[in-house]
Amino acid sequence: MRILALASVITVLFGAWACGDSGAEEPLGSGGSGGKGGSGSGAVSGSGAEGGSGAEGGSDGEGGSGAEGGGPAEALVITRDDDAAAEATIGFDGGSVSATAADGTEFTLTVPAGALPEDTLIRAIPATIEGLEVPASTVMFEPTGLYFYDWAELTVVRPDEIPVADQFTFGIDDEGTELTAAMPLLDATEPKIYIGHFSGYGLAEAPSPERAAMLERRAAAAEARIQSDVANSFAEIQRAENAGEPAPHWTEVMDLAMEEWERDVVRPRVQAAGASCEATGQAVRTIVDFERTRELAGYESFYSSETLIEYLGDGGPCEEEAIAKCQAEKKPSILITFLLGRERMRQLLGSSSSTGIAGIVERARQTCGEPSYVASGGGDMITISGEVTSISETFMLTGTFPGGTAIFTYTPNTDDSRSGSFVSELSGSGVTGSTAGTYVITGDDGGPLTLTQMGYGCIDGVPNSCRDRTEVITLTPQ
């Protein structure tokens, strides 16, 4: 997959923009077989947290958590409403317990026969959570850590119905500090969560990008632990190999960590990829980090090159954001940088579009527009000024000198609006003359530009009046 070469390009491209618009809810790659821990030296690198936390955002490599990036996710603060708690003793024959929160949300836990080996006092305590990106209906269960030998079901009935597409179910870890995955059965009126053991569970209404933020929170919480397991296993396997000893335990730990990494980190970020450009960048970076670690550790590829190419197709939130930004600032260079970076990534993955650099530049200039400019400057004994509506179209400026004026007409080259030819006609004090030459424009799009013109001019009918001329004009956006 040319992973190592691709990683450097991703850093550049997604440092400002990401691309793609997949929102698939299942992994887009094909599962690879387990590896045996590669030989060699070096630390296993994982994906860092760059984007926000949440179901549809990804975090991976450039600092922070949250669907749109920017700092770690706020810590959860859970407040239990003991006055609304309900309890019931449930044993081998099964049973149920229901509790109603202050806002009218009803939580009903149904335990099937055979799920518990003996009578157990179960408490359901409605709770509120501070620190989540969206309000959530939450219930905590006791005793913490209770294990069911068959799936129990938690039904959540809220006073208001949440559209199925916006329903987000989650678990809470035993410490009550981070979100975990929860297996849902989504329904418009009675969403259910399958429960295998006790801690806390909840249901939130989370459309994009809030859903992305919650997915990213869940992925970021798992990422550091899993990467630590991978790195430790990798090191122990290498030590065993160097000593000529087997390392079955650490190989099993590595296999499990790889499975968890894909399930609890990569997959949530893949699910979040369509929520925003940042979330898409998170997903791509996370896949690349996951794949290069698998490659280093001797595992087969899990996500194919085609998966990443899907994220690099035309359109999507990244391209939309790049276009919106370049149009707002009238800076084609913003879109040019994005499109060239995406094209480079496609080439590294063995795919590319038919659009060359010239086509990309032309598209960006047509899409983003250009600012108009106020011109000021000049040269030896002449001051040049005026307004330029577009440097990619013919424009005129006026020059003044002692006793006369000159009209300059600039014609840009068809393949490069930053250069072209000019002519001027001067008159005053009873004489006329003309100058012709070329010009070049330098400077960043959207900022002040510098037009430097070099020509050769003569006064009509005056011997020895012809000479080379150079003028410099500043074009200031307005």
C-alpha angles and dihedrals in degrees: 000000000000086000099167094051091044094053094065093050091049090055090057098040099043095038085086105005139019130195142210135067111221117143099174117156095211129059110275096213134071118256115257125214122261119273131221101227117273127249122237135074136280137077122285108248122215133191116275127217113271109143134047128288122260153074097297104028126076131214123207135139114336110075134279140028132258132082092275096034127239120123137341120307116267114265117255120249113194121198116191121212100217091177089065095045121124130193140192138174110241126182142165093315092058129230144173143253128199132198129182123214124221091259092056098259110147121212117195121184114198118193116194124223112277095024093106124040096207143014110293130183106231123193125195113198120186111223144181126226128212118197100042120123091236136023112271139193105234138179129185122209133209142242090047113227096021108158125216121209089209130028116280117204128226114201117199118198114183127190087241123048118236117214109250092238090058098045114115121183124194145171128222122226121246091261091054093232108104142032121254132189120278127195108235138196099200120209134162095239108019114025113190133204122204111227126202099170139002133272121097134315137189150178125221137180102238120166118174129319092020089054089053091052093052093047089051091050089055093046094046091051091058099038103076094046093048094047090050090053091049094049093047092047092048091052094047093048091052092049090052093047092049089052092047092243131129119248106195094153095054092043089056091048090051092049091051093046091052090051091049092046092056095042102040103030113018098038096051090050091049088052089051096046097102096052097083144337090262091052091050091051089050091053094049094046092047093051091049093048091047093049097047090050090051089049092050092049094049100256127138119252115275101187116046128224087250089063092060092042088059088062091050097056124118117283123014131127095296095056090044091052092046091051093047091050096046092048092049092050096031088230114140089185089075093061093038091056092049096046094046091049092050091048091052091053091050090052092051089053092051096257132096141165126246092242112108127205092269090053092049092050093048093048091050093050093048092045100042100037125213133265121244117241142214110224125213133160139071141173143240107005093335134098118200124198144150142104129293116205094187132356090210092064132056111281138177134219133187126234126197127198133166106300099000154033138242130208114213120200117195124198116190121217113259093236098039124032090191093074139034146121134292140194130193135198118203132191138170143108089039097302137098134199147158143222131199131185148110136286139200129201122212134182139074122301111263094020132087110297129207120223113197116189128189121189148149120239142178139193108236112252095000114118118229092009096120118104145145117272134194125189130178121209128186116218110204118193115241 
